């Protein structure tokens, strides 16, 4: 029996060599963090945050710009050069002049660019406990939190260059209703393929970065409050965004979750994915994520060209210019019908990946593959062994057609 299991494991490694190699079969990048690149330290407004994450490959570079100038935004620029660099005109940027204050050089190396702008956090009174913002009456919506109006902490104080993490933390200093709470975007970059140890245990590669959105300690404006995050995706011309739900029979890493939501960018008349925003439809309402504290994270359908709520300014404008490219919006609502309201724990965390190229694909682990193979292979081996045993026994008992000669 032990021999059979060993042979099955060897077969798995032979057929699925990437399971044995782990992350070494994926591309790696050299990642660096730079805070407010090219800006004089003598300049005012310490809350002006631009974090440049540069992920360099053998012959290409992915630039991520995280900023709280205007609405919090992540700008992704992919270039075909490993020597491409970021240039910022700080005079224009501080004046919020969207006349290409941000550029990547050489310009001819820029292959693709996109941005995710986090515009508002909506709070509503869920009278009927349906956990669906599209089904609540208009008078149940509280005034939205415009994220571009918040006061943001200095991101430089949270940089961890060895772990490749940082965080953007925003507060509403003028509103007593906001209390001591905050909206926070935790940022993580990766040099290779790995998986988060904490739920929802997202699988990420060197071509992606992670954001974790947190609502922590914000005073609710009612006992039945729920929250929704609104975001916009800006694309180059000739691109379209598709919202896809990828289902799986495996919930090994995120118990009870059998789906992955993906907002992918596809060029017109092509099927190849250029970039993605990927997340599992789950959020957590405790400081330590667990199955018991998980709640649904429901996405609403894309609503193209909702310019009435597009923020007045963000770092994306400084790159794309005054003419905003194709825009699409999506809402992520937290909480499930019949579940507890935000007021009970006053905490929400939701994680997503943003990256270039194809999104990471979940696959069974070596352990699961071994269990499945043993579970399927062992009965077959038993049947074969049993059939051979019966055949051998019957052959021994079959009388000979020849009589012995005296």
N, C-alpha and C positions, 0 to 999 in steps of 0.2 A: 504493500500500500504506500509506504513512504517513497519507494522508488517511483511509483506512478505519479505522485504529487510532484516529485522533483523533476521528472520528465516533462510534466505539464508546465511547470514554471520555466524550464529551459525553453520550451516551445514558445511561451509567451514572450520571453525576451528576444527570441529569434524573430518572431513575427512582428512584435512591437518594440523595436530596439529603443525608440525614444522614451519608453517607460523606464528602462534601465539607466539611460543616460541622464534623464532629468533635464535640467535647464541648459546643459551644455549643447543640446541640439538646436538651441535658439540663438538668434543674434544677440550680441552684447554691445553696449554703448558706454562711452565715457561721459558721465553726467557731472555737471558743475552748476552751482548756484551763484548768482550775482545780484546784489541788491542795488537798485537805482543806478544802473551802469552809466558812467559818464557824468553823473550829477555831482556838483560841488557840495561838500559837506557843510559849507557856510550858508547854503540857501535855506530859506524858511520852510514852514509847513512840513514838520517831521512825519505827519500822517499820510503824506503822498507816497504810496507804495507801488513800486514796480519791481517784481521779482522775475528775473530772467533765468529760466532753466534751460540749459543747453545740453542736448543729448547727441553726442557725436558718434557716428558709425564709420566704417572703413572708407565709404565714399559718399556719405550723405550726412545731414544734420536735421534734427527736429528741434525747433525753437518753441518754447512755451513762455508766454508772458502773462503772469498773474498780476492783476492790478486792481486797486480800489480807487483809482482816479475816475470819478463819476460812479457808474454802477460797477460792482465787482465783476471782473471778466477774466477769462482765460483765452488768450489768442494763440493759435497753433499755426506755425509756418514750417513747411517741409521744403528743404532745399537739396539739390543734387550735388552739393559740395560739402566736404568735411571742413572747409575753411571759411564758410559763410559767417558773417558777424552782424551784430545788432548795432544800430545807430539811432540815437534819440536826440531830437532838438528840444531841450528842456524848456527853452523860452516859449516856444509854441505850445508845448504840452501843458505847462502851468497856466497858460492863458486859455486853455481848452480850445485851441485852434486846430481843427481836424485836417489841416493842410499837410498830410503825410509827415507828421512830426516823428513817426516811428517808421523805420525802413530796415530791410535786410539787404546786405550787400555781399557779393555782387547781385544786382537785381535779376540778371538773366538766370541765376541759379535757383530762384524761387519757383517751385513746381506747383505748390498748392498751399492755400491758406484758409482757415476757418476760425470762428470765434464763438464762444458760448458766453452770453451776457445774462447775468442773474439780475432780473429786474425788480421783482417784488416778492414779498411774503404776504400772503393773504390769510386773514383770520376770519372765521365765520362761526355763527351760532348754529350748531347742528341740532335743531329742535327735534327732528324726527330720528336722529341717530342713524343716518343713512351713510355717513362718511363719503359723500359725493358732492363736491362743490357745484357741479352742474345741475343738481336737483334741489338746491336750497333757494329760497326766494331772495330777491335782491336786497330786501330790507334786513336779511340775516347776515349780510356782509359788513364787517367792521371796516373802517378806513384802512387801506392797505399800507403796509410798511414799505416805503420806497427805499430800496437799499442804497441808492445813490445819495440819499440824504443822511445816512448814518455817519457817525464818527468812528473811524477805523484806527485800531492800535497800530503801532509801528511793527511791521512784520519782521524787521531786522532783529528784534529782540527774541524772536522765536525760531530763528534759523538754526537748523542742526545739519551742518554740511556733511558730517560722517554718516548720518542716517538718512540724509536727503529728504528732510521734512521741514515744514514751516506751517504757519497758520495766519489767516486773515480774520481778525475778530472785530465785529462792529457792534456799536451800541447807539442807542438813541438818547443822547444827553439832555435833550430838551423836553422829553416826555416822562412824566412821573409814572404813567401807566406802564412804561417799559420796565420799570423796576431796575434791579441789578443784573438783569439777564442780558443775553447777547445772541447774535447770529454769527456763527463761525464757519469758515471754510478751512479745513485741514488739508494740506497739500503733501503729496508723496510722489517721489520720482524713483525710477528703477533702472538699474544697469543691466539686468538680465531677467529671466523668467523666475517667478516665485509666486507664492500664494500667501495671502494674509492669514495670520493665525487666529484673528478674531473674526467673528461672524460679521458679514456674510461670506467671509473667506474667498474674496474675489481672486481670480487668476489673472496676473498681469505679466506683461512682457516689457522688453526694453523700448518698445514702440509706444508705450502708454504711460500716462500719469494718473494718479488717483486723487479724487476730491472727496471729502467727507463733510457733508453739511449738517450742522448741529443747531438746534434750537434749545438753549439751555437757560432755565431760570427766568424766561420772559414772563412777566405777569399777564395772565389771560384776562380778557375783557368780559368774560362770562364763564359760568360753570360748565357750559357745554361747548367750549371752544375747540376747534380743530384748525390745523394749519395746512397751507398749500404753498409750494415753491413754484414761482413762475420763472421760466428761462426762455431766452431766444437763441437760436442758432443762426449765425450769419455765414453765408457761403459765397464763394466766387460765382460769377456768371457761368451758366452751362452746367450747374450742379442741381441735383434734386435730393431731398431728404426723404427717407423711408423709415417708418416706424415698424419694427419687426418684433415678433415674439417667438423666441426659440425655445421649444419644449424638450424635456429630457425625462427619462425614466429614473435618473440617478439623483438622489438628494443627499449624497454622502457628505458633502461639505457644508451644505445649508439645509438642515433638516426641515422637511415639509414644504420646501420650495422646489418646484419642478419646472421653472421657467426663467428665461433670461430675456430682458427687454433691451432692444438695441435701436438707437437712432443713427442710421448709417447714411453717409453721403455717397451718391452714385452719379457718375457723369452721364449726361444725356446720351441715349443710344448705346450705353455700355452697361455691363453688369458688375464690373469690378468695383469693390468698395474702396473708397479713398480715405475716409476717416470715420470715426464712430464715437458715440457716447453710449456706454453700456452699463447696465445696472440690473440687479435682481429686484423683483417687486416686493421688497421687504424693508422695513425700517425697525428701529429698536427704541424703546422708551425707558431704558435704564442705562446708567453709566457703564455697566459691564454687559454688553450684548449677550443675550441668551435666547433659547427657544421660547421660554416662558414670557419674555419681554418683547417678542416680535409682533409687529402689526403690519398690515398690508401697506404698500406704497403704490397707489393706483395712479396711472398716467391717463391723462385725457388726450383725446385725439389732437393731432397737429392742427393749428389754425394759422394758415399762411397770411402774411402781410397784415398782422394786427399792429399797425404802426401807432395806434392811439395810445398804447402803453409801452412802446419801445422807449427806453431811457434816453434822456436828452444828450448824454455824452458817456463815452467809455473809451478804454484804450483801443478798442476795435476801430473806432472812428478815426483815431490818429494813424492807423495803418491803412485802412481802406479808403479814407477820405470822406468828404461830406456826403457823397452819394452812397448810401447804405446798400450793400449788395442784397441778394435774396435773403429774406428773413422768414423763419418759421418759429412758432412758439409751441411750448408744451407745458402743461402743469403736472406737478407731482404732488398728489394729496396723500397725507399720512393718517392712518387709522382705518379700522374696519367697521362695517355696520354692526351695531349692537355692542361694540367694544367700549372700553373706558375712554373718557375724554382726556384731553391734554392736562386739565387741571389736577388730575390725580398724581402724576409724577413730574410734570413740567420739564420733560426732556424728550428730545427726538434726535436720532442720528440716522443718516441715510448716505450710502456710499455709491460712487459711480466712477467709471474709468473713461478717460478721453485719450484718444490716440490716433495714429496714422496707420492706414492700411487695414487689413482684415482684423476684426476683433478677436481676442483670444477665444478659443473653442474649448469648452469643457470636455473632458474625457474620463473614462473610468480609471481609477488608480490600479496599480499592480495588484494590490490586495483583493480588490473587487473582481478584477479579471481572473485572478487565481481561483477565487471562490466560485465564480461562474463556471470556469473551465472544469474544476473538480466536480461541481454539482452536475454538470452535463456529461462529463467524461466518465465519471465513476460508475453510473448505472450502465453505460455501454460496456465498460470493461467487465462488470459483473455478469452482464448478459452473455458476452463472448466467452468468458471463463466458464459460466454455467453450461453453455451449449457444448463447449469442447469437452467438459467433464462427462456430460451425458453421452456424447458420441464415443468417447474412449471406453466408458463403462459398457455400453451396448456392444461395442466391437469385441471386447473381451468375452462377453457372454454369448456371442454368436457361434453356434456349433459348426464344426468343420464339415464340408460336404464329402470329405475323403475318410474311408475307414482304415484303421491301422492294419497293416499286413503282418500276419503271424509268421 
